[in-house]
Amino acid sequence: MPPFNTRISKQLEKRLDSRLSRSIRTIEAGNTASLSFQSKRHVNFSSNDYLGLAADKTLSQAWQRGIDLYGNGSGASPLVTGFSKAHADLEASLCDWLGFERAILFSSGFSANQAVLFSLMKEGDLLVQDKLNHASLIEAGIHCSATMKRFRHNDIEHLKRTLTSGGLVVTEGVFSMDGDLAPLADIHDITQVNSWFMVDDAHGIGVLGEEGRGSCHSANVKPEILVVTFGKALGLSGAAVMCNQDLGDYFTQFARHHVYSTAMPPSLAHAISHSIEMVRTQQWRRDKLAELQSEYQQRFSMLDGYIETETPIKPFLIGDSGASVQIAMALSDMGLWLTAIRPPTVAKGAARLRVTLTANHNINQVKALANAIGQAVEKVAEWNRRF
């Protein structure tokens, strides 16, 4: 008899004993700067909705218009009958915005990353990844046919020593747990001789660069492969792989996540095109983020645990996993929603609160957050000293 029950019980018990157990909490109205949990309102500092588009009424109307035009679902994979004019228009919008010949659409960034590595990398190839890359990239690297090596986070000299032959170098543009930027220009220079460069810009697109073109545009580099997602700054869901014409044709033939998955709803594709136009033209959203980030720096720089970033992702380092959960709970009692990030998502001893700012926040909320975190940290430290 398979030992599944015993294995599952032991793993769950181990996770619980190490104070790393995860749970899903049902929230209401979570697409704005506030949410409701168990009938209590919280200011939401955990959303990736950086530009405040997830609940924007104009964008909602665009999606509803897409339903009127194209119906509800796509009904099939892209190579059967699932690819509509809305999908073609979205690909054209992405290419015009980001300056690539092709855009291959996926239902999630996870699928897009895995599709690229599984279809492109073969036995004998070298894949070199930043140590802190997203789980979708690391997992695909482990299971694809290529030889994967990892270089120390943002360490250019280590990358040079690791890239012993031509291969594919992969990094994120903005790292989701640390909020820091990859040294894209330096990595681009290293890969110019006999390698390719791939960037996952899930957390940079819409936020950085002229017209929100992302971290690569901000760094003035163009990788061979750029992955962008629509579930963060663009306020919706899905992803695209940006590349040249030949590589796009190759993915159409061999990227199984694309070929064999039902295409995203055409109404969603229609809404994403509208979101791109809003991101390109509504600079005030990025200006608002810059204003909030300046206030955050002023209020938090005096607190232990503060980490400087140039993005709306503001990790506040706690260290101990148990303490990070206690502090998050104390903040919840004060009406502030923050997520405690613990191993294995981050390294052991690097548990933190992941603070994210959005264009829907205001200055007073940032001030209140700084005061509350200072109080919560002291309260939890005092409680732990006693007990």
C-alpha positions as a printed Julia matrix, in Angstrom:
387×3 Matrix{Float64}:
   0.0    0.0     0.0
   1.47   3.42   -0.94
   2.83   5.3     2.1
   1.14   8.56    1.05
  -0.83   9.11    4.27
   2.2    8.66    6.52
   4.42  10.82    4.33
   1.86  13.62    4.16
   1.22  13.59    7.91
   4.94  13.7     8.73
   5.61  16.56    6.33
   2.68  18.6     7.67
   3.77  17.96   11.25
   7.35  18.97   10.43
   6.18  22.21    8.81
   3.97  22.99   11.8
   6.72  22.26   14.35
   9.12  24.57   12.53
   6.51  27.36   12.64
   6.52  27.55    8.85
   3.01  26.25    8.19
   1.0   28.18    5.59
  -2.73  28.76    5.46
  -5.18  30.38    3.08
  -7.31  33.22    4.44
 -10.49  34.29    2.69
 -10.59  38.05    2.23
 -13.14  40.42    0.76
 -12.56  43.51   -1.37
  -8.86  42.79   -1.62
  -8.17  44.52   -4.92
  -7.85  47.99   -3.41
  -5.78  49.68   -0.72
  -8.07  48.1     1.85
  -9.56  44.67    2.43
 -11.94  42.98    4.82
 -11.11  39.86    6.83
 -13.56  38.35    9.3
 -15.67  41.52    9.07
 -12.72  43.78   10.0
 -11.28  46.37    7.64
  -7.53  46.45    7.03
  -5.27  48.75    5.04
  -3.74  46.38    2.52
   0.06  46.55    2.21
   0.49  43.1     0.62
  -0.91  43.55   -2.9
   1.14  43.49   -6.11
  -1.36  45.9    -7.67
   1.34  48.55   -7.87
  -0.49  50.98  -10.16
  -3.9   50.53   -8.55
  -5.53  49.08  -11.68
  -6.98  45.84  -10.31
 -10.23  47.52   -9.25
 -10.17  50.45  -11.68
 -13.69  51.01  -13.01
 -12.52  51.99  -16.49
 -10.58  48.75  -16.77
 -13.6   46.81  -15.48
 -15.7   48.37  -18.23
 -13.11  47.34  -20.83
 -13.33  43.72  -19.65
 -17.13  43.86  -19.74
 -16.92  45.28  -23.26
 -14.65  42.34  -24.16
 -17.32  39.92  -22.94
 -19.9   41.68  -25.1
 -17.63  41.4   -28.12
 -16.11  37.93  -27.67
 -18.13  36.02  -25.06
 -16.8   34.43  -21.89
 -14.1   31.83  -22.6
 -11.77  31.1   -25.51
 -13.08  27.54  -25.83
  -9.85  25.96  -27.08
  -6.09  26.16  -27.26
  -4.55  28.86  -29.47
  -3.78  26.48  -32.35
  -7.35  25.15  -32.51
  -9.98  27.91  -32.27
  -8.84  29.73  -29.11
  -6.93  32.56  -30.79
  -9.15  35.55  -31.57
  -8.76  39.08  -32.87
  -8.53  40.19  -29.23
  -5.44  37.99  -28.77
  -3.88  39.26  -32.02
  -4.55  42.86  -30.98
  -2.94  42.21  -27.58
   0.17  40.72  -29.17
   0.42  43.77  -31.45
   0.02  46.14  -28.5
   2.77  44.35  -26.57
   5.17  44.4   -29.52
   4.57  48.1   -30.13
   5.02  48.93  -26.44
   8.09  46.81  -25.73
   9.82  46.78  -29.1
   9.84  43.04  -29.91
   8.77  41.2   -33.06
   6.65  38.57  -31.3
   4.59  38.15  -28.14
   3.49  34.63  -27.16
   0.6   34.64  -24.7
   0.24  32.43  -21.61
  -2.29  32.14  -18.82
   0.32  32.75  -16.11
   3.89  33.85  -15.61
   4.65  30.47  -14.06
   3.6   28.74  -17.3
   5.49  31.24  -19.45
   8.77  30.73  -17.59
   8.47  26.97  -17.61
   7.48  26.89  -21.28
  10.61  28.8   -22.28
  13.06  26.64  -20.37
  11.43  23.28  -21.09
  11.15  23.91  -24.83
  14.41  25.78  -25.42
  16.98  24.03  -23.22
  18.36  20.67  -24.36
  20.9   18.15  -23.04
  24.38  19.64  -23.17
  23.15  23.23  -22.86
  24.23  25.45  -19.97
  21.57  27.32  -18.0
  22.83  29.92  -15.5
  20.37  31.48  -13.07
  20.46  34.01  -10.27
  20.22  32.16   -6.97
  17.08  34.13   -5.98
  15.12  33.59   -9.19
  11.43  32.73   -8.89
  10.41  29.15   -8.12
   8.97  28.72  -11.62
  12.41  29.34  -13.14
  14.4   27.28  -10.65
  12.01  24.33  -10.85
  12.09  24.39  -14.66
  15.87  24.55  -14.55
  16.05  21.53  -12.28
  13.76  19.42  -14.44
  14.79  20.48  -17.96
  17.5   18.6   -19.87
  20.17  21.3   -19.57
  22.89  21.6   -16.95
  21.84  24.32  -14.51
  24.22  26.41  -12.45
  23.3   29.23  -10.07
  25.3   32.37   -9.37
  25.19  34.37   -6.15
  22.48  36.98   -6.12
  23.42  39.93   -8.35
  27.1   38.91   -8.16
  28.6   39.76  -11.56
  32.03  38.31  -10.83
  30.51  35.01   -9.75
  28.39  34.98  -12.91
  31.51  35.42  -15.03
  33.16  32.43  -13.33
  29.97  30.35  -13.62
  29.33  31.05  -17.3
  32.14  28.76  -18.44
  30.71  28.35  -21.94
  27.93  29.78  -24.04
  24.45  29.32  -22.61
  21.33  31.03  -21.36
  21.57  33.46  -18.44
  18.31  34.1   -16.59
  17.48  36.72  -13.99
  14.52  38.64  -12.7
  14.42  42.35  -13.42
  13.02  43.17   -9.97
  13.27  40.51   -7.28
   9.91  39.91   -5.69
  10.98  39.33   -2.09
  13.84  41.85   -1.85
  12.57  44.56   -4.19
  16.07  45.11   -5.58
  17.09  45.46   -9.22
  19.27  43.08  -11.19
  22.44  44.61  -12.73
  20.91  44.14  -16.17
  23.43  46.21  -18.14
  26.37  44.26  -16.7
  24.71  40.9   -17.33
  23.8   41.99  -20.86
  27.45  42.84  -21.56
  28.6   39.43  -20.32
  26.16  37.56  -22.56
  26.99  39.45  -25.77
  29.79  37.12  -26.86
  28.19  33.67  -27.13
  25.19  33.51  -24.79
  21.56  34.53  -24.62
  19.93  36.66  -21.94
  16.44  36.13  -20.48
  14.7   38.47  -18.03
  11.55  37.8   -16.03
  10.2   41.32  -15.44
   7.01  40.41  -13.59
   7.58  43.09  -10.94
   9.21  45.74  -13.14
   6.8   45.99  -16.05
   4.43  48.94  -15.72
   6.4   50.43  -12.84
   9.85  51.22  -14.25
  11.03  52.84  -17.46
   9.44  55.32  -19.83
   5.73  54.54  -20.29
   6.2   51.7   -17.78
   8.23  49.61  -20.23
  10.0   47.93  -17.34
  13.41  47.3   -15.87
  15.1   46.41  -19.17
  14.02  49.67  -20.76
  15.14  51.52  -17.64
  18.57  49.86  -17.92
  18.69  50.41  -21.71
  19.09  46.73  -22.56
  17.14  44.35  -24.78
  17.42  40.66  -23.84
  16.76  37.86  -26.3
  13.78  36.79  -24.15
  11.63  39.02  -21.96
   8.79  37.62  -19.85
   6.13  40.09  -18.71
   3.08  39.36  -16.59
  -0.31  41.05  -16.37
  -1.25  40.1   -12.81
   0.71  42.78  -10.99
   1.03  46.37  -12.22
  -1.4   45.76  -15.11
  -4.12  44.68  -12.68
  -5.32  41.54  -14.49
  -3.75  38.09  -15.13
  -1.73  36.19  -17.69
   1.72  36.66  -19.23
   3.63  36.98  -22.46
   7.04  35.92  -23.76
   8.59  38.65  -25.89
  11.13  37.55  -28.51
  12.09  37.73  -32.18
  10.1   36.23  -35.05
  11.97  32.94  -35.35
  11.89  32.21  -31.63
   8.2   33.06  -31.53
   7.58  30.55  -34.32
   9.64  27.99  -32.4
   7.53  28.44  -29.25
   4.38  28.08  -31.34
   5.66  24.68  -32.45
   7.28  23.34  -29.28
   6.14  25.22  -26.13
   3.65  22.7   -24.75
   2.31  25.09  -22.1
   1.19  27.28  -25.02
   0.18  24.63  -27.53
  -1.88  22.42  -25.21
  -3.43  24.94  -22.79
  -6.76  26.63  -23.32
  -6.08  30.19  -24.4
  -6.84  33.04  -22.02
 -10.39  34.39  -22.43
 -10.54  36.86  -25.33
 -12.39  39.29  -23.08
  -9.33  39.26  -20.81
  -7.01  39.85  -23.77
  -9.2   42.81  -24.75
  -8.95  44.19  -21.19
  -5.16  43.74  -21.08
  -4.8   45.81  -24.26
  -6.78  48.55  -22.54
  -4.62  48.22  -19.43
  -1.45  48.63  -21.51
  -2.81  51.89  -22.9
  -3.58  53.12  -19.37
  -0.1   52.17  -18.17
   1.54  53.95  -21.09
  -0.42  57.19  -20.79
  -1.19  57.59  -17.07
   2.2   58.65  -15.75
   0.51  60.03  -12.62
   0.3   56.5   -11.25
   4.1   56.09  -11.29
   4.5   59.63   -9.94
   2.22  58.73   -7.03
   4.33  55.66   -6.28
   7.48  57.8    -6.27
   5.86  60.17   -3.77
   4.86  57.28   -1.49
   8.31  55.69   -1.73
   9.92  58.97   -0.67
   7.63  59.15    2.35
   8.35  55.51    3.18
  12.1   56.12    3.11
  11.76  59.16    5.37
   9.61  57.31    7.92
  11.26  53.89    7.92
  14.97  54.61    7.45
  15.36  55.13   11.2
  13.88  51.7    12.05
  15.91  48.51   12.46
  14.88  46.17    9.67
  14.58  48.88    7.01
  15.99  47.95    3.6
  16.46  50.54    0.86
  14.84  49.74   -2.52
  14.03  51.67   -5.7
  10.75  49.81   -6.22
   7.35  49.57   -4.49
   8.51  46.32   -2.84
   9.78  47.22    0.63
  11.04  44.24    2.67
  11.19  44.91    6.4
  13.64  42.4     7.85
  12.68  40.59   11.07
  14.96  37.53   10.97
  13.08  35.05   13.15
  10.15  33.28   11.48
   8.04  33.1    14.62
   8.55  36.77   15.4
   7.6   37.77   11.85
   4.25  35.98   12.21
   3.66  37.53   15.63
   4.36  41.02   14.29
   2.08  40.49   11.29
  -0.69  39.37   13.67
  -0.13  42.39   15.91
  -0.39  44.67   12.89
  -3.59  42.92   11.82
  -5.05  43.77   15.22
  -4.24  47.41   14.4
  -6.03  47.17   11.05
  -2.96  46.75    8.84
  -2.57  43.75    6.51
   0.99  42.58    5.89
   2.32  39.15    4.99
   5.09  37.44    6.95
   7.49  35.89    4.44
   9.43  32.93    5.86
  11.63  30.06    4.66
  11.64  28.35    2.24
  10.48  31.41    0.28
  13.43  33.33    1.76
  16.64  32.11    3.35
  16.73  30.81    6.9
  17.1   33.73    9.31
  15.82  36.21    6.72
  12.1   36.22    7.55
  10.52  39.57    6.83
   7.38  41.56    6.32
   6.87  42.16    2.62
   5.5   45.69    2.39
   4.19  46.76   -1.0
   3.05  50.25   -1.96
   0.39  50.97   -4.58
  -0.94  54.08   -6.27
  -4.12  53.62   -4.23
  -2.33  54.32   -0.93
  -1.92  57.77    0.57
   0.75  59.52    2.62
  -1.16  59.23    5.88
  -1.43  55.47    5.5
   2.35  55.19    5.06
   2.88  57.32    8.18
   0.47  55.13   10.13
   2.25  52.0     8.94
   5.63  53.26   10.17
   4.24  54.06   13.61
   2.43  50.72   13.84
   5.42  48.61   12.8
   7.59  50.32   15.39
   5.0   49.59   18.08
   4.44  45.99   16.95
   8.14  45.15   16.86
   8.62  46.48   20.39
   5.47  44.73   21.65
   6.54  41.33   20.27
  10.12  41.77   21.54
   8.83  42.56   25.02
   6.46  39.56   24.99
   9.28  37.22   23.9
  11.58  38.56   26.63
   8.97  37.71   29.22
   8.07  34.28   27.97
